[in-house]
Amino acid sequence: MRLERYTGTMYTNGVFSDIDDQIVCEDTFTLYVNNTQLLKMVASDDHLRELGAGFVICSHIADHIQNVTVCDDRIYVDAEVTGDFQEILESSGGAANHGTPRRVRSDQRVKPEKIFEVRSAIQSDAWLKTGALHASVLFYNGELAIRCEDIGRHNTVDKVVGHAVLNKLPLSDCIIGCTGRQPSGMVGKVANAGIPIIVSRAASTDRGIATAEETGITLVCFAREGRFTIYTHPERIIGSDGSGG
Amino acid sequence: MRLERYTGTMYTNGVFSDIDDQIVCEDTFTLYVNNTQLLKMVASDDHLRELGAGFVICSHIADHIQNVTVCDDRIYVDAEVTGDFQEILESSGGAANHGTPRRVRSDQRVKPEKIFEVRSAIQSDAWLKTGALHASVLFYNGELAIRCEDIGRHNTVDKVVGHAVLNKLPLSDCIIGCTGRQPSGMVGKVANAGIPIIVSRAASTDRGIATAEETGITLVCFAREGRFTIYTHPERIIGSDGSGG
């Protein structure tokens, strides 16, 4: 994650002073699928193979990735294309397949404590330093597998999914944690990846909730100190049926 | 701004309970420029004429708007197209013109107190209720002209700029205030609109700062209780040169 120093003028209670600030960097990459240019993405310059692999899976362009190579600012993904990709602009976030997301199948169940563990893992130094990043984490079999940061909320999901795909982690045994809001575009990405549980620090929208309901995702929002809200499929959170676990 | 009630399951310190939540709604609109379909946008369902007009101006597709009509989920903008629109995916935010944004010309200067007034005006009930909205405000001649909210950060900029354009407010006498971060895509929109001062509660990126520098925008970030940081063109903030105003 590239950060730069930049001198700004700070005003504090009537006094102007020079400050030396940490600024997050923004890069542009072009994504090629089977050597055809698909789109340009503004993103942070790490985990680029994961970004490409994850974008293709999360957009349901393909079910499997054959190869990903990165050359300068170009990301090349080779994959057998299965979905028909219909580009749509998402609410404050990238293009995605406008088709119906896939249904998630998973028997995974977790204790409430795991939700807080996922939520805590989202935090990072770079986020605290710059205040300008989003992050997603992927838990596999109950353990933190990866954390990815990016200036783009959607990119963080693509990156952690790409990590799982490139490392052949079964996504139905994963949980994703996100700093960002969960409109339908974000939930749809996770559904296409086949991850059954989303933990977000932030809110969802009506269509985000509807997408989670229809695709079988357990959508947990507002995961904060000591509390969270389950909007859909609470059966995966142990104790939510009043049985006490 | 459409909100819906939704029943969720809340977990608080070991106890599960049902709650009735306010959820923000997400809609999809198709933008036509001179009767040609340009793109689909996920947005909140208010200020749609403003959204269409503002998008066309902020993307530098045209310099003037002739007419905007909204029919169901379709926004039709008539305008003499001047720029060549090259779509690019923005960091967690819509498509924008990849061309160089225009240079802003304005003699506007403001006192530090005005920055806090702009920042205070950003807050809204819907934002507090749902935690899932962005907002932008437009000040014209020092007074609040409009506040627009949307699930999409970029849409809020388009909407307030659209308001100014449809009401013929001279944009060089305006200030824009935003809840959201300011990467190059956001700053570029404001530059294309010709607004000289951006006040954001949040951070920028390296390219966001570079775009503000090059286009002549005064970029003020982290506008919070009693403080803010000026990254570029501080000459528009009275007293920032140490003269004491």
Boltz contact constraints between the chains, C-beta under 6 A:
constraints:
  - contact:
      token1: [A, 4]
      token2: [B, 206]
      max_distance: 6.0
  - contact:
      token1: [A, 8]
      token2: [B, 229]
      max_distance: 6.0
  - contact:
      token1: [A, 8]
      token2: [B, 231]
      max_distance: 6.0
  - contact:
      token1: [A, 9]
      token2: [B, 230]
      max_distance: 6.0
  - contact:
      token1: [A, 9]
      token2: [B, 234]
      max_distance: 6.0
  - contact:
      token1: [A, 9]
      token2: [B, 240]
      max_distance: 6.0
  - contact:
      token1: [A, 10]
      token2: [B, 229]
      max_distance: 6.0
  - contact:
      token1: [A, 11]
      token2: [B, 112]
      max_distance: 6.0
  - contact:
      token1: [A, 11]
      token2: [B, 228]
      max_distance: 6.0
  - contact:
      token1: [A, 12]
      token2: [B, 227]
      max_distance: 6.0
  - contact:
      token1: [A, 13]
      token2: [B, 226]
      max_distance: 6.0
  - contact:
      token1: [A, 16]
      token2: [B, 240]
      max_distance: 6.0
  - contact:
      token1: [A, 23]
      token2: [B, 206]
      max_distance: 6.0
  - contact:
      token1: [A, 24]
      token2: [B, 205]
      max_distance: 6.0
  - contact:
      token1: [A, 25]
      token2: [B, 206]
      max_distance: 6.0
  - contact:
      token1: [A, 26]
      token2: [B, 183]
      max_distance: 6.0
  - contact:
      token1: [A, 26]
      token2: [B, 205]
      max_distance: 6.0
  - contact:
      token1: [A, 26]
      token2: [B, 207]
      max_distance: 6.0
  - contact:
      token1: [A, 39]
      token2: [B, 89]
      max_distance: 6.0
  - contact:
      token1: [A, 40]
      token2: [B, 88]
      max_distance: 6.0
  - contact:
      token1: [A, 40]
      token2: [B, 89]
      max_distance: 6.0
  - contact:
      token1: [A, 41]
      token2: [B, 89]
      max_distance: 6.0
  - contact:
      token1: [A, 42]
      token2: [B, 90]
      max_distance: 6.0
  - contact:
      token1: [A, 42]
      token2: [B, 91]
      max_distance: 6.0
  - contact:
      token1: [A, 88]
      token2: [B, 40]
      max_distance: 6.0
  - contact:
      token1: [A, 89]
      token2: [B, 39]
      max_distance: 6.0
  - contact:
      token1: [A, 89]
      token2: [B, 40]
      max_distance: 6.0
  - contact:
      token1: [A, 89]
      token2: [B, 41]
      max_distance: 6.0
  - contact:
      token1: [A, 89]
      token2: [B, 94]
      max_distance: 6.0
  - contact:
      token1: [A, 89]
      token2: [B, 95]
      max_distance: 6.0
  - contact:
      token1: [A, 90]
      token2: [B, 42]
      max_distance: 6.0
  - contact:
      token1: [A, 91]
      token2: [B, 42]
      max_distance: 6.0
  - contact:
      token1: [A, 91]
      token2: [B, 151]
      max_distance: 6.0
  - contact:
      token1: [A, 91]
      token2: [B, 152]
      max_distance: 6.0
  - contact:
      token1: [A, 92]
      token2: [B, 92]
      max_distance: 6.0
  - contact:
      token1: [A, 92]
      token2: [B, 93]
      max_distance: 6.0
  - contact:
      token1: [A, 92]
      token2: [B, 152]
      max_distance: 6.0
  - contact:
      token1: [A, 92]
      token2: [B, 153]
      max_distance: 6.0
  - contact:
      token1: [A, 93]
      token2: [B, 92]
      max_distance: 6.0
  - contact:
      token1: [A, 94]
      token2: [B, 89]
      max_distance: 6.0
  - contact:
      token1: [A, 95]
      token2: [B, 89]
      max_distance: 6.0
  - contact:
      token1: [A, 112]
      token2: [B, 11]
      max_distance: 6.0
  - contact:
      token1: [A, 130]
      token2: [B, 203]
      max_distance: 6.0
  - contact:
      token1: [A, 131]
      token2: [B, 203]
      max_distance: 6.0
  - contact:
      token1: [A, 132]
      token2: [B, 181]
      max_distance: 6.0
  - contact:
      token1: [A, 132]
      token2: [B, 203]
      max_distance: 6.0
  - contact:
      token1: [A, 151]
      token2: [B, 91]
      max_distance: 6.0
  - contact:
      token1: [A, 151]
      token2: [B, 205]
      max_distance: 6.0
  - contact:
      token1: [A, 152]
      token2: [B, 91]
      max_distance: 6.0
  - contact:
      token1: [A, 152]
      token2: [B, 92]
      max_distance: 6.0
  - contact:
      token1: [A, 153]
      token2: [B, 92]
      max_distance: 6.0
  - contact:
      token1: [A, 181]
      token2: [B, 132]
      max_distance: 6.0
  - contact:
      token1: [A, 183]
      token2: [B, 26]
      max_distance: 6.0
  - contact:
      token1: [A, 203]
      token2: [B, 130]
      max_distance: 6.0
  - contact:
      token1: [A, 203]
      token2: [B, 131]
      max_distance: 6.0
  - contact:
      token1: [A, 203]
      token2: [B, 132]
      max_distance: 6.0
  - contact:
      token1: [A, 205]
      token2: [B, 24]
      max_distance: 6.0
  - contact:
      token1: [A, 205]
      token2: [B, 26]
      max_distance: 6.0
  - contact:
      token1: [A, 205]
      token2: [B, 151]
      max_distance: 6.0
  - contact:
      token1: [A, 206]
      token2: [B, 4]
      max_distance: 6.0
  - contact:
      token1: [A, 206]
      token2: [B, 23]
      max_distance: 6.0
  - contact:
      token1: [A, 206]
      token2: [B, 25]
      max_distance: 6.0
  - contact:
      token1: [A, 207]
      token2: [B, 26]
      max_distance: 6.0
  - contact:
      token1: [A, 226]
      token2: [B, 13]
      max_distance: 6.0
  - contact:
      token1: [A, 227]
      token2: [B, 12]
      max_distance: 6.0
  - contact:
      token1: [A, 228]
      token2: [B, 11]
      max_distance: 6.0
  - contact:
      token1: [A, 229]
      token2: [B, 8]
      max_distance: 6.0
  - contact:
      token1: [A, 229]
      token2: [B, 10]
      max_distance: 6.0
  - contact:
      token1: [A, 230]
      token2: [B, 9]
      max_distance: 6.0
  - contact:
      token1: [A, 231]
      token2: [B, 8]
      max_distance: 6.0
  - contact:
      token1: [A, 234]
      token2: [B, 9]
      max_distance: 6.0
  - contact:
      token1: [A, 240]
      token2: [B, 9]
      max_distance: 6.0
  - contact:
      token1: [A, 240]
      token2: [B, 16]
      max_distance: 6.0
